Amino acid sequence: MGLVKPLPYGRQSIDDDDVAAVTAVLRGDWLTQGPTVAEFERALAEITGARYVVAVSNGTAALHLAALAAGVNPGDAAITSTITFVASANCVRYAGGTPFFADVDPRTALVSLPSLEEHVDRLVRAGRPPKAIVPVDMTGSVPDLPRVQEIAKRAGAVVIEDAAHALGSTYRHDGTTYRAGGCAHATLAILSFHPVKHLTTGEGGAITTNDKALYDELLELRSHGITREPSRLERNDGPWYYEQRALGFNYRITDLQCALGLSQAKKLPRFVARRRALASLYDRAFTDLAEHLTPLSVPAGVDSAYHLYVVRLRARPGENQGSVAERRKALFSGLRERQIFPQVHYIPVHTQPDFRRAGLGSGSFPGAEEYYAGCLSLPMFPAMEDDDVERVVAALSELVVR
Ligand SMILES: *Cc1c(COP(=O)(O)O)cnc(C)c1O
């Protein structure tokens, strides 16, 4: 067993050209606040199709600033789905607001539109219309953003697309293809460049928008709320002068990180193509195991960039959810014994102790519970070989019949 190659659920691909790109910046004049940041932002604008991009220190910082730009103030409500990384909800709390949750469709792990509508309507009736809705592009799939935007508009909410899983994903609407993170059906979107994501800067993130005023605000919030822009100053004491216009943060990303990001961005089409090829290998293999395992379904019109590849363990006739969850746990451990390291994305956020203690996340989320009981994220990263997929599938077919 000691010689078997470990297969994590995700990992970065770093080549010599990435190392050279970072080294070149290290030998230059700017380690941070230099030209490479803007260059990386232009590359991201090109990739997503969004007009403006603000690169920041991580995806969570991007969510925090997006929540502030969306106008989430202390006491305000906002909604995300309960199957997501905790940061999608925490951003509302950072801004002093209260996160509420919508359920997911267990077949896709995407926000359930009827549930979203129900929770938005309930908040509107209670006189507390949500300031923001945060739809999550789970695994690289994309929810029906045009419909989410309609629901948001009716309630006066701003849509912040959490596109951390979806760089390179597209979706179709009315015969046109749109890119995740492009803000065609969202006011703001966020990306993450954590090592398991589609491209990495070590830690890193970005906010995209087509709104110039929000862009200007985000630039300031990223760096202490400070501006030197003459047209934005209230007074001007001289050439040294700057003003703090709002309470901002140091959420800057470095030129070192952006050099890595730029180098990685060149390879994004290849990375995404490889993820899609791996996904179709898995899809084909799982048709033979259809009575035990079902891949997560991707809505029609969506071309996922597959940040994750999730399979769901099917309930046996008459089997309850607790028993499915037990069998999933056994699969998880069995894979680990074979040096295959799956993951579970995600534990429903409303069940997290810190949310519970804060009195957040009450309600019933049967779709999320069903999904969580049986989901398993399998290895999915560009450097995986076809043989690796076969190894994972062989292990699963052996384990799943037990
Ligand atoms: C990774 C991720 C984030 C946060 O990104 P960090 O860069 O790790 O802060 C936010 N939302 C989702 C859905 C993510 O997967």
The ligand as an SDF file (V2000), in Angstrom:
LIG
                    3D

 15 15  0  0  0  0  0  0  0  0999 V2000
  -13.3590   28.5350   -1.6540 C   0  0  0  0  0  0  0  0  0  0  0  0
  -14.7080   29.1500   -1.4530 C   0  0  0  0  0  0  0  0  0  0  0  0
  -14.9090   30.4230   -0.8880 C   0  0  0  0  0  0  0  0  0  0  0  0
  -13.8580   31.2320   -0.1930 C   0  0  0  0  0  0  0  0  0  0  0  0
  -12.6670   31.2690   -0.7320 O   0  0  0  0  0  0  0  0  0  0  0  0
  -11.2950   31.4760    0.1050 P   0  0  0  0  0  0  0  0  0  0  0  0
  -10.4140   31.9800   -0.9840 O   0  0  0  0  0  0  0  0  0  0  0  0
  -10.8980   30.1280    0.6110 O   0  0  0  0  0  0  0  0  0  0  0  0
  -11.5260   32.4640    1.1660 O   0  0  0  0  0  0  0  0  0  0  0  0
  -16.1850   30.9310   -0.8650 C   0  0  0  0  0  0  0  0  0  0  0  0
  -17.2310   30.2450   -1.3190 N   0  0  0  0  0  0  0  0  0  0  0  0
  -17.0890   29.0090   -1.8260 C   0  0  0  0  0  0  0  0  0  0  0  0
  -18.3030   28.2960   -2.3230 C   0  0  0  0  0  0  0  0  0  0  0  0
  -15.8260   28.4110   -1.8850 C   0  0  0  0  0  0  0  0  0  0  0  0
  -15.7020   27.1660   -2.3460 O   0  0  0  0  0  0  0  0  0  0  0  0
  1  2  1  0
  2  3  1  0
  2 14  2  0
  3  4  1  0
  3 10  2  0
  4  5  1  0
  5  6  1  0
  6  7  2  0
  6  8  1  0
  6  9  1  0
 10 11  1  0
 11 12  2  0
 12 13  1  0
 12 14  1  0
 14 15  1  0
M  END
$$$$
